[in-house]
Amino acid sequence: MIEDVHSNFQIKGIRDGLLVTIGEGKWPELQEALMRQIERQSSFFKGAKLALDVGNHILKAADLGSLRDILSEQGISLWAVISNSPTTEQTAQVLGMATRLSTPRQERTIRPLDTNLTGENAVLVQRTLRSGFKLSHQGHVVVIGDVNPGAEIIAAGSVVVWGKLRGVVHAGVDGNNMAVVCALELDPTQLRIAGQMAVSPKKRGKPQHEICRLINGQVVAEPWNPKAKS
Amino acid sequence: MTAKVVTVTSGKGGVGKTTTTANLAVALALEGEKVVCIDGDIGLRNLDVVLGLENRIVYDIVDVVEGRCRIRQAMIRDKRLPELHLIPAAQTRDKNAVSPSDMVRVCDELRSDHDWILIDSPAGIERGFRNSIAPADIVLVVTNPEVSAVRDADRIIGLVEAEEKGPARLIINRLNPSMVKRGDMLNADDVLELLAIELIGIVPEDENVIISTNRGQPIALDGKGRAGQAFRNIARRLKGEQVPFMNLEENAGFFGRLTRLIRPGGD
């Protein structure tokens, strides 16, 4: 805040530029004092957007117009005039200037009841991934079909296989610990989530639908149980 | 007459591509079909050996492609089966001597006066495989009931799909029924479950195949023997006939299963 004891005005930085509050006094003198101040600190004012609080002063179109012209010569644009007098406000409006400063947006207290989810992007592959095929994606991956040994899926997000997963799968490749891998039959050659790696245990009896995730830094596969809450 | 081009491939080596090609060629020729075999394994030829024709080679496929002879001159006629011909591979060159479009051109030239063109693909997925697959109408993938062979077959099937050569058909070669029964070998269902393509035949393991191969007398020429029978059945299925699959288990049925339940690993 810049305050000049000799002159009768305050200069304050606001969101929309500078706010100059003009105090009591005779308008021509005040204007002159303001211009002197601006010339002294021309580098500070250069290119500024200026709002003027003129208080109770009553200004005519000629006063405001000439002030705006003088200011623009200094590279300052006068965009708003705030006044207690309706006449001055009207004059300002006629000259195309604002008469209110935008108030900072209030925190939204009532959240709208939005039931439309945007979700996240995924790719869908509707075929069997045979040995030698590689699927990399910077999101989630959904495969409808089998992933045979020798095939690879590398995803930044989660991997869902509606079929048998027997190849190599790496979910959360960029370190996403929340990534999961699930398959109707989970028997991967190697499974990685983020930085953790796991190998399927040999022979586990009847295949079942499983979901694999990181729990305390360990890759844990658990059967998908619709009754259990996850 | 418009020939169908059948490419026999596998990815892995040593699973029996050449044996299969030779025997299917013989079996189709026995059925009265006009057959020409092309050895796609330039530099490592051996279809001529298996067919017993190696001492009659004058020109080969590279000579045809490079214009040193007419295609008729490179075709060796089999003395046992006059409808069977072989275009051998060059032994002194490599796969790059022929391009996929050369293979298409050669096959198109042969199509008009044959029923079947069988191409024996080399192992691998490189140039030789590409050459062999380019003109194919039907692709037969040969595999053994072994994890490594099945893995390679899976890759090949994917590549065949990517080349838009339609769904390949599967031949499971060298299946040993007694090993399957003991649970020491993948069974046909295990293989089919993974590869998920149509099965056109299962050839049982038979040491007579090795003997016949060494003699240059394909086993399909021999009326007896289960392996020869299996190849002849595949040939008939290729022609579009419905041929039931052979029962490879000697004592299947209720008692056989009962025995297995009581004595797992026995027999």
HADDOCK unambig.tbl for C-alpha pairs under 7 A between the chains (distance, minus, plus):
assign (segid A and resid 130 and name CA) (segid B and resid 154 and name CA) 5.73 0.50 0.50
assign (segid A and resid 130 and name CA) (segid B and resid 155 and name CA) 5.83 0.50 0.50
assign (segid A and resid 130 and name CA) (segid B and resid 158 and name CA) 5.66 0.50 0.50
assign (segid A and resid 131 and name CA) (segid B and resid 151 and name CA) 6.54 0.50 0.50
assign (segid A and resid 131 and name CA) (segid B and resid 154 and name CA) 5.61 0.50 0.50
assign (segid A and resid 131 and name CA) (segid B and resid 155 and name CA) 4.48 0.50 0.50
assign (segid A and resid 132 and name CA) (segid B and resid 155 and name CA) 5.70 0.50 0.50
assign (segid A and resid 149 and name CA) (segid B and resid 151 and name CA) 6.89 0.50 0.50
